[in-house]
Amino acid sequence: MENLNFIDPLLHGVTPASASKLSVKNLVCAGIGALVAGAVLKKTGHNKTAAVVGSLALPLLTTACYKQISKSYKAKKEHTHSSGIEYNH
């Protein structure tokens, strides 16, 4: 018989790797830290460096929000979603 692993890899024990090992708390701390570091650099007169460091804050905070929303959505979906197999015992 043919090797049909390409049809559904989840049936064969292949799970997708996590994109990021960072938690929401770590991402929020990094985003706030980037904002503070950018402000300190701007006060000390390093305007270009402050702009680069400060511009990292928005993507970090956005990623943290996305991870938190997707985690809560996934938990809500697992709570209300049925597998489609109902047992009448």
N, C-alpha and C positions, 0 to 999 in steps of 0.2 A: 504494500500500500504506500501511497505517496506520503512524504513528510509534510504535514499541514500545519506546522508551527506558525506560519505567517498569518493564519486566519484570525486567531485571537490569542495573543501572547499571554494574557492574564490567565487563560485556562491552563497554560503550561508552566506556571510558576514564575514567569518573567514579570517583575514589577518595575514600574518606572522609577528612576532615581529622583530623589528630592532635589529641587533646583537650588535651594538655599538652606543651609543648616542654621542660619541666624534666626533667633526668636524675634518676636515683635518687640519685646522690651529692649533687646540689643539694638535693633534698628532705630527705635525712637531715641535711645541714648546717643547713638552715633549721629543722628540728625540734629539733635539739640546741641551736641558737642561741636558739630560743624558750624552751626550758627554762632555759638559763643566764640569759637576760634576765629571765625571770620570777622566778628566784631572787634576782638582784641587786636587782630592784625591790622584792621582799618585804623584803630586808634593809635597804633604805633607807626603808622605811615606807610605800610605795605599794601597799597590799594589794589594792585593787580593780583597779588597772592590772596588777599582777602576776598576778592571777587571769585576766584577759582574755588577756594575752600568753602565759601558761603554758598556757592552754586551747587555743591554736593548735598546740601541739607534737604532741598525739596524732593529729589528722587528717593532719598533714604526715608523720609517721612511718608511719602506716597506709597512706597513699597510696604512699609509697616501697616498703613491703613488697609491696603489691599489684602495683606496676609490675615489681618484681624477679621475683615469682612468675609473673606473666603472661608476662614476657619469657623466662624459662627454660622454661615450659610450651610456649610457641610454638616455641622452638628445638627442643625435644624432639619436638614434633608434626611439624615439618617434616623432621626427621631420619628418623622412622619411618613417616610417612604416605606412601602411594602415591597418585599422581594417578588411578589407575584404568585407565590406559592402559599396557599392558605390551607392549614390543616384543620380538619373537622373532627377532632378527637374529643 
